């Protein structure tokens, strides 16, 4: 698989993980481990988006 396809595949996986993690967040008293997990997924997604845009710009 090409690097672009790999990035898009992982981004799709992350979108699902982010949605599932957000669904697990309680309305009040957010649990720190769940919040850290969400932030890690979102950070990875942002990094991959930047990398994807850079590759497309070549």
Backbone bond lengths (Angstrom), bond angles and torsions (degrees), N, CA, C in turn:
res aa  C-N    CA-C-N  psi(-1)  N-CA   C-N-CA  omega(-1)  CA-C   N-CA-C  phi
1 X - - - 1.442 - - 1.523 109.18 -
2 X 1.323 115.86 147.04 1.457 119.12 179.46 1.526 110.50 -76.32
3 X 1.309 114.76 163.96 1.462 119.41 179.94 1.533 110.78 -61.50
4 X 1.342 116.30 -39.76 1.462 120.07 178.12 1.527 111.24 -60.32
5 X 1.299 116.70 -45.32 1.468 121.03 179.86 1.523 110.89 -64.42
6 X 1.329 116.69 -39.58 1.464 120.65 178.08 1.527 111.12 -62.51
7 X 1.332 115.88 -43.20 1.464 120.35 -179.94 1.526 110.25 -64.32
8 X 1.327 116.68 -45.85 1.466 120.22 -179.74 1.526 111.25 -62.60
9 X 1.327 116.49 -39.55 1.465 120.53 179.36 1.528 110.21 -63.20
10 X 1.334 116.66 -46.49 1.466 120.25 -179.67 1.527 110.71 -65.41
11 X 1.337 117.11 -37.34 1.461 120.02 178.47 1.529 110.48 -63.46
12 X 1.317 117.15 -39.56 1.466 120.49 176.71 1.530 110.60 -63.31
13 X 1.327 116.22 -42.33 1.466 120.00 177.45 1.526 110.53 -61.85
14 X 1.329 116.45 -42.27 1.459 120.95 -179.36 1.523 111.65 -65.90
15 X 1.330 116.97 -38.04 1.466 119.86 177.05 1.528 110.31 -58.02
16 X 1.315 116.69 -42.17 1.467 121.08 178.61 1.527 110.33 -66.27
17 X 1.334 116.68 -45.67 1.463 120.68 179.87 1.529 111.56 -62.35
18 X 1.327 116.50 -40.55 1.467 120.59 179.10 1.526 110.19 -63.36
19 X 1.323 116.72 -45.72 1.465 120.09 179.21 1.528 110.94 -62.12
20 X 1.327 116.89 -46.08 1.466 120.21 179.88 1.526 111.61 -62.41
21 X 1.318 116.58 -39.56 1.464 120.81 -179.55 1.523 110.32 -68.25
22 X 1.333 116.93 -42.48 1.467 119.99 177.12 1.522 110.75 -61.36
23 X 1.325 116.80 -37.44 1.468 120.34 178.50 1.527 111.98 -65.13
24 X 1.327 117.25 -26.31 1.466 121.48 179.63 1.524 113.27 -82.13
25 X 1.344 115.91 -14.95 1.454 119.22 -178.75 1.529 109.94 -70.55
26 X 1.313 116.78 128.85 1.468 118.96 176.16 1.529 109.87 -73.19
27 X 1.313 116.12 157.60 1.463 120.53 179.35 1.533 111.10 -62.95
28 X 1.324 116.33 -32.00 1.468 121.78 -178.58 1.524 109.01 -132.46
29 X 1.299 115.90 157.78 1.469 121.83 176.45 1.526 112.32 55.37
30 X 1.314 115.23 59.28 1.461 121.08 179.28 1.515 110.59 -58.75
31 X 1.317 116.18 134.43 1.461 122.08 178.53 1.535 109.62 -78.72
32 X 1.327 117.88 126.60 1.465 120.18 -178.80 1.536 114.60 -54.31
33 X 1.341 120.15 -43.75 1.466 117.77 -179.40 1.538 113.35 -60.39
34 X 1.318 116.53 -37.19 1.467 119.65 179.22 1.521 109.57 -69.37
35 X 1.312 116.83 -39.74 1.459 120.85 179.05 1.530 110.91 -65.10
36 X 1.335 117.21 -42.04 1.471 120.35 177.22 1.523 110.93 -61.94
37 X 1.311 116.39 -40.56 1.463 121.31 178.58 1.530 109.84 -60.87
38 X 1.314 116.60 -46.29 1.461 121.14 179.43 1.525 110.78 -61.24
39 X 1.320 116.64 -45.22 1.464 120.18 -179.99 1.524 111.96 -62.93
40 X 1.321 117.61 -38.12 1.465 120.94 177.34 1.518 110.86 -63.25
41 X 1.329 117.57 -44.56 1.465 121.35 178.51 1.527 110.80 -62.44
42 X 1.326 116.11 -43.98 1.460 119.62 -179.29 1.528 111.62 -66.65
43 X 1.324 117.20 -39.08 1.468 120.55 177.45 1.524 111.09 -63.59
44 X 1.325 116.61 -44.26 1.466 119.97 178.83 1.524 110.36 -63.55
45 X 1.334 116.75 -40.94 1.462 120.97 179.11 1.531 110.07 -61.04
46 X 1.330 117.17 -46.19 1.469 121.07 179.19 1.521 111.85 -61.08
47 X 1.337 116.49 -41.91 1.459 120.79 179.05 1.535 110.82 -62.44
48 X 1.335 115.77 -43.40 1.460 119.67 179.76 1.522 111.61 -67.79
49 X 1.317 117.53 -35.91 1.457 121.24 177.43 1.521 110.55 -62.54
50 X 1.325 117.28 -43.71 1.467 121.22 177.45 1.521 110.50 -62.53
51 X 1.332 116.62 -43.01 1.466 121.35 179.86 1.527 110.30 -64.50
52 X 1.328 116.90 -41.96 1.464 121.79 178.84 1.528 110.33 -61.92
53 X 1.324 116.67 -46.35 1.471 120.50 179.40 1.529 111.35 -62.72
54 X 1.324 116.43 -37.25 1.465 120.62 178.21 1.527 110.45 -66.28
55 X 1.330 117.55 -42.45 1.459 121.00 179.52 1.528 111.29 -66.68
56 X 1.316 117.06 -38.61 1.463 120.81 178.94 1.509 111.28 -67.97
57 X 1.318 116.88 -28.71 1.455 121.76 -179.09 1.520 114.13 -76.94
58 X 1.322 116.79 -10.03 1.484 120.67 -178.19 1.501 111.22 -68.04
